[in-house]
Amino acid sequence: MDDWTIRRAVPEDAAALTACFARAYAPHAHLPDLPPVTRGIGDDIANHYVWLAERGDEVLGGAVLVIGPGSAKLSNICVDPGAARNGIGRALLRLIEAEARAWGAQAVTLTTHAEMEETRRFYDHLGWRETGRSGNRVYMEKPLPS
């Protein structure tokens, strides 16, 4: 049984969630054109749909979903490297997909980095498909069944 849970983030979670994103993206800090993945987490919590995975007081992962008119974008997602391979990423993605479907979205989109090959393989395995590239950006989409 999993010893972690997922819940909606609240403003008081911003610092811990930002630190989790920093830990998760630290191995990729050398990549060219990596966007500032830790900037604005507090604003995301206030303005978008943000969830976090936690064990006790420890934040293990998080995801940011931006809903727009007829669209859903996974803006950011992370799993702490120390908590990887425990199903947290899959669970966060399932939640994102369910929320987007509830808002009437036909698909969820995301942008990842061309050099984050393991991440792209993970998305591919879960049914995401590449829809385009621009420089180091790889655009992906996951259709949502109605």
PLY file of the C-alpha trace (Angstrom):
ply
format ascii 1.0
element vertex 146
property float x
property float y
property float z
element edge 145
property int vertex1
property int vertex2
end_header
0.00 0.00 0.00
1.17 3.52 -0.80
2.23 5.61 2.15
1.59 8.88 0.33
-1.54 10.83 -0.57
-2.49 13.50 -3.10
-4.41 16.67 -2.25
-5.05 20.14 -3.66
-2.30 22.57 -2.79
-3.05 25.58 -0.60
-1.06 28.85 -0.43
0.89 27.62 2.60
2.31 24.79 0.45
4.08 27.13 -2.00
7.56 27.01 -0.42
7.62 23.23 0.07
6.25 22.59 -3.40
8.78 25.00 -4.94
11.57 23.12 -3.15
10.22 19.83 -4.49
10.23 21.18 -8.06
13.81 22.39 -7.52
14.93 18.92 -6.35
13.15 17.20 -9.21
14.61 19.42 -11.93
18.12 19.73 -10.43
19.51 16.89 -12.61
18.33 18.83 -15.67
19.58 22.30 -14.65
22.34 22.12 -17.29
19.88 21.79 -20.18
19.71 24.73 -22.58
16.39 26.56 -22.70
14.95 24.90 -19.60
12.19 27.26 -18.41
12.19 28.57 -14.82
10.22 25.61 -13.40
10.30 26.88 -9.81
9.10 30.40 -10.51
5.53 31.36 -9.64
4.34 28.27 -7.78
2.45 30.47 -5.32
0.70 32.23 -8.21
-0.08 28.85 -9.76
-1.73 27.72 -6.51
-3.79 30.90 -6.43
-4.82 30.89 -10.10
-4.80 27.31 -11.38
-5.34 23.73 -10.29
-2.37 22.48 -8.30
-2.03 19.19 -6.48
0.73 17.76 -4.40
1.71 14.29 -3.30
2.85 14.06 0.28
3.93 11.66 2.97
3.27 13.28 6.31
4.74 16.78 6.01
7.07 15.85 3.15
6.11 16.99 -0.38
6.99 14.24 -2.85
5.59 15.66 -6.07
3.23 18.12 -7.64
1.35 19.05 -10.78
-0.08 22.27 -12.22
-3.07 22.18 -14.58
-4.08 25.31 -16.49
-7.66 25.26 -17.78
-8.64 27.65 -20.56
-11.58 27.95 -22.90
-11.77 24.45 -24.39
-8.21 23.62 -23.39
-6.22 21.94 -20.65
-2.45 22.24 -20.27
-0.22 20.38 -17.88
1.95 23.37 -17.07
4.35 21.67 -14.67
4.80 18.31 -12.98
7.48 16.82 -10.77
8.34 13.92 -8.52
11.12 14.22 -5.97
13.99 11.96 -7.13
13.95 10.21 -3.75
10.32 9.22 -4.29
10.59 8.20 -7.94
9.17 4.90 -9.18
6.43 4.77 -6.55
3.54 5.61 -8.89
3.35 9.26 -7.90
3.84 10.61 -11.42
1.23 8.25 -12.84
-1.23 9.16 -10.10
-0.73 12.88 -10.66
-1.23 12.45 -14.41
-4.42 10.41 -13.90
-5.74 13.19 -11.66
-4.83 15.87 -14.21
-6.59 13.90 -16.96
-9.72 13.38 -14.86
-9.90 17.06 -13.92
-9.41 18.16 -17.54
-12.13 15.75 -18.68
-14.46 17.11 -15.98
-13.92 20.60 -17.45
-14.87 19.30 -20.89
-11.41 19.20 -22.44
-10.94 16.75 -25.29
-7.19 16.51 -24.65
-4.42 17.65 -22.33
-1.26 19.23 -23.73
2.21 19.71 -22.29
5.63 20.92 -23.30
8.79 19.08 -22.32
12.47 19.36 -23.17
13.98 17.47 -26.11
16.89 16.22 -23.99
14.64 14.82 -21.24
14.40 11.48 -23.05
13.34 9.39 -20.05
10.51 11.81 -19.35
9.33 11.66 -22.96
9.42 7.84 -22.91
7.31 7.91 -19.72
4.71 10.12 -21.40
4.76 7.94 -24.54
4.17 4.85 -22.42
1.10 6.52 -20.88
-0.50 7.39 -24.21
0.87 10.88 -24.86
1.91 11.64 -28.42
4.35 14.19 -29.78
2.60 16.87 -31.81
5.53 19.11 -32.72
8.89 20.61 -31.85
10.42 24.05 -31.69
14.09 24.21 -30.73
14.41 22.19 -27.52
10.67 22.24 -26.86
8.69 19.08 -27.50
4.92 19.49 -27.61
2.79 16.54 -26.58
-0.90 15.77 -26.28
-3.04 13.11 -24.66
-6.56 12.69 -26.06
-9.17 12.20 -23.36
-11.97 9.71 -23.92
-15.40 11.18 -23.23
0 1
1 2
2 3
3 4
4 5
5 6
6 7
7 8
8 9
9 10
10 11
11 12
12 13
13 14
14 15
15 16
16 17
17 18
18 19
19 20
20 21
21 22
22 23
23 24
24 25
25 26
26 27
27 28
28 29
29 30
30 31
31 32
32 33
33 34
34 35
35 36
36 37
37 38
38 39
39 40
40 41
41 42
42 43
43 44
44 45
45 46
46 47
47 48
48 49
49 50
50 51
51 52
52 53
53 54
54 55
55 56
56 57
57 58
58 59
59 60
60 61
61 62
62 63
63 64
64 65
65 66
66 67
67 68
68 69
69 70
70 71
71 72
72 73
73 74
74 75
75 76
76 77
77 78
78 79
79 80
80 81
81 82
82 83
83 84
84 85
85 86
86 87
87 88
88 89
89 90
90 91
91 92
92 93
93 94
94 95
95 96
96 97
97 98
98 99
99 100
100 101
101 102
102 103
103 104
104 105
105 106
106 107
107 108
108 109
109 110
110 111
111 112
112 113
113 114
114 115
115 116
116 117
117 118
118 119
119 120
120 121
121 122
122 123
123 124
124 125
125 126
126 127
127 128
128 129
129 130
130 131
131 132
132 133
133 134
134 135
135 136
136 137
137 138
138 139
139 140
140 141
141 142
142 143
143 144
144 145
